Amino acid sequence: MARIYHVPVNKDVIQWSLDHGEYLNSAAKKYNFDKWMHPKKRSDYPTFKQL
């Protein structure tokens, strides 16, 4: 079974991507950006695939 790697990402980078991304509406429905920006545990970070 493949291992899932969660990647710690600086919240400024996530905010930049939200400000400059083309698919914000569809991505906001699919991903919980608030968790990514304010993680409480390792699994709250996005995976490589999500990035």
ZADO-1210 file (C-alpha; in nm, 4 decimals, padded with zeros to 6 digits):
<atoms>
<atom x="00.0000" y="00.0000" z="00.0000" code="MET" pos="1"/>
<atom x="00.1256" y="00.3451" z="-00.0903" code="ALA" pos="2"/>
<atom x="00.2124" y="00.5795" z="00.1905" code="ARG" pos="3"/>
<atom x="00.0476" y="00.9219" z="00.2114" code="ILE" pos="4"/>
<atom x="00.2862" y="01.2070" z="00.2803" code="TYR" pos="5"/>
<atom x="00.1497" y="01.5257" z="00.4342" code="HIS" pos="6"/>
<atom x="00.3532" y="01.8336" z="00.3500" code="VAL" pos="7"/>
<atom x="00.3884" y="02.1251" z="00.5912" code="PRO" pos="8"/>
<atom x="00.3244" y="02.4388" z="00.3874" code="VAL" pos="9"/>
<atom x="00.3686" y="02.7956" z="00.5048" code="ASN" pos="10"/>
<atom x="00.0280" y="02.9631" z="00.5420" code="LYS" pos="11"/>
<atom x="00.1538" y="03.2603" z="00.3375" code="ASP" pos="12"/>
<atom x="00.2106" y="03.0279" z="00.0416" code="VAL" pos="13"/>
<atom x="-00.1404" y="02.8868" z="00.0755" code="ILE" pos="14"/>
<atom x="-00.2865" y="03.2381" z="00.0966" code="GLN" pos="15"/>
<atom x="-00.0900" y="03.3439" z="-00.2110" code="TRP" pos="16"/>
<atom x="-00.2248" y="03.0459" z="-00.4061" code="SER" pos="17"/>
<atom x="-00.5809" y="03.1330" z="-00.3010" code="LEU" pos="18"/>
<atom x="-00.5326" y="03.4948" z="-00.4078" code="ASP" pos="19"/>
<atom x="-00.3804" y="03.4055" z="-00.7464" code="HIS" pos="20"/>
<atom x="-00.5418" y="03.0710" z="-00.8341" code="GLY" pos="21"/>
<atom x="-00.7839" y="03.0174" z="-01.1207" code="GLU" pos="22"/>
<atom x="-00.9985" y="02.7432" z="-00.9673" code="TYR" pos="23"/>
<atom x="-01.0746" y="02.8793" z="-00.6212" code="LEU" pos="24"/>
<atom x="-01.4466" y="02.7998" z="-00.6199" code="ASN" pos="25"/>
<atom x="-01.4070" y="02.4357" z="-00.7214" code="SER" pos="26"/>
<atom x="-01.1027" y="02.3869" z="-00.4967" code="ALA" pos="27"/>
<atom x="-01.2771" y="02.5428" z="-00.1956" code="ALA" pos="28"/>
<atom x="-01.5533" y="02.2837" z="-00.2257" code="LYS" pos="29"/>
<atom x="-01.3026" y="01.9988" z="-00.2392" code="LYS" pos="30"/>
<atom x="-01.0382" y="02.1007" z="00.0189" code="TYR" pos="31"/>
<atom x="-01.0450" y="02.2475" z="00.3676" code="ASN" pos="32"/>
<atom x="-00.8038" y="02.5404" z="00.3330" code="PHE" pos="33"/>
<atom x="-00.8653" y="02.6548" z="00.6898" code="ASP" pos="34"/>
<atom x="-00.7154" y="02.3276" z="00.8171" code="LYS" pos="35"/>
<atom x="-00.4146" y="02.3741" z="00.5920" code="TRP" pos="36"/>
<atom x="-00.3531" y="02.7275" z="00.7160" code="MET" pos="37"/>
<atom x="-00.4054" y="02.6454" z="01.0857" code="HIS" pos="38"/>
<atom x="-00.3093" y="02.2790" z="01.1302" code="PRO" pos="39"/>
<atom x="-00.3495" y="02.1183" z="01.4701" code="LYS" pos="40"/>
<atom x="-00.1961" y="01.7841" z="01.3740" code="LYS" pos="41"/>
<atom x="00.0268" y="01.6435" z="01.1003" code="ARG" pos="42"/>
<atom x="-00.2659" y="01.4998" z="00.9029" code="SER" pos="43"/>
<atom x="-00.4171" y="01.8492" z="00.8666" code="ASP" pos="44"/>
<atom x="-00.1456" y="01.9438" z="00.6161" code="TYR" pos="45"/>
<atom x="-00.2104" y="01.8878" z="00.2430" code="PRO" pos="46"/>
<atom x="-00.0680" y="01.5839" z="00.0669" code="THR" pos="47"/>
<atom x="00.1683" y="01.5960" z="-00.2319" code="PHE" pos="48"/>
<atom x="-00.1248" y="01.5034" z="-00.4553" code="LYS" pos="49"/>
<atom x="-00.3371" y="01.7897" z="-00.3216" code="GLN" pos="50"/>
<atom x="-00.0612" y="02.0413" z="-00.3864" code="LEU" pos="51"/>
</atoms>
